[in-house]
């Protein structure tokens, strides 16, 4: 999920630097956002079941951030490209990145830790 959030954000950033949106860049950004939303939903619904509570919660936060950013992006695109929708999209992307990092740091199947050893 982290890679998808970063890739979607990078393409979105390139959109911001364009004077007029190129159709291929806009389509890429929308496609990446939908794939990110799908992966986040999949991770929350199916993959996260065998993990501990903290990684599951991080996956849930990332999924909600992806959903919120997708909604904000839709509002941004269809409702005149207002700054509040842009800031919401950017802020939720940051939340998704942080939640994805948290999943990596505290992740691992129940009883295991992927990155941080825990004292016993």
N, C-alpha and C positions, 0 to 999 in steps of 0.2 A: 504494500500500500504506500509505503514511503516513496518508492520510486515513481509511482503513479501521481501522487500529490506533487512531487517535485517537477515531473515532466509536464503535467497540466499547468502548473504555475509558470514554468519557463515559457511555454507557448503563449499563455495569457499575457506574460510580460512583453513578449515580442509583439503581441497585438497592440499593446499600449504604446509601443514606440512607432507603430505605423501611422502615417497620416490618414490613410483610408484603409479600412480592413480588406485584406486580400481574402477572397472566398476560401481558398485552400487553408489558410491559417485559421480562420474562424471555424471552418468545418473540423479541422484537426483539434482545436481547443474544445469544441463541443463533444466530439467523439471521445477524446481523452477523459473529459469530465464524466461522461456517461459510463465509460469503462471503469473509472475510479469508483464511481458510485456502485457499480455492480460488484466489483471486487470487495469493497468495504461491506456491502450487504451480505455477500457470500461468507466473508470471514466472520462476521457477527453471527450469522444464522447457523452455519454448519461447522466450519473449522474450529471456531472458538469453544465449542462444547467440551472438548477434552482438555482445555486449559484452565488455569487457576482464575480466580475472580479478577485480579488486577489486569492481566492481559485482555480478558473478556471485556472489562469495562473500558479499557483503552480502545479496543476494536469498536465498541459501541459509540464512543465519543467520535472516533474517526468517521464512522458511518454517518452519524448525525451531522458532522461537519461537512462531509461530502454532499449529503442531501441538501443542507442549508446553502452551501455554495452553489449547487446546481440551480436551486430555486432563485437565489440572488442573481445568478448569471442570466437566467431566463428573464427575470424582471429587467435587468440591465439591458438586454438585447431588445426586448419588446416594448419597453416603456421609456424610451428616450435617452438611454445611457446616463442615468443620473448617478451622482457621486455616492449617495447612500447605498445603493445596490453594489456599486464598485467596491466601496470600503467593506461592506458585509462579505462580499465574495473573497476579497483579499484576507480579511480577518479570519474567516472560516477556513481558508486554505492553510493559514498559519496554525490554527487549532488542529487541523488534520495532520499536519506535519509533526507537531509536538506529540500528538496521540500516537502516531505511527512510530516515532522514536521511543516512546514509552513502551509500546508493545515489544520492540526489539530488546530494550534493556531488561524488562521484567518478564519477558515471554518464556515460553517453554511449556511442554505438557505438564499436567498436574504432578507435583512432586519433583519436578526438574526445573532448573533455571538455565536460560540460554546464555546469558552474558554476565550476570553478577552472582558470584558464589555466595550462598547464605550460610551463616554459622549454624551449626547443629547443636 
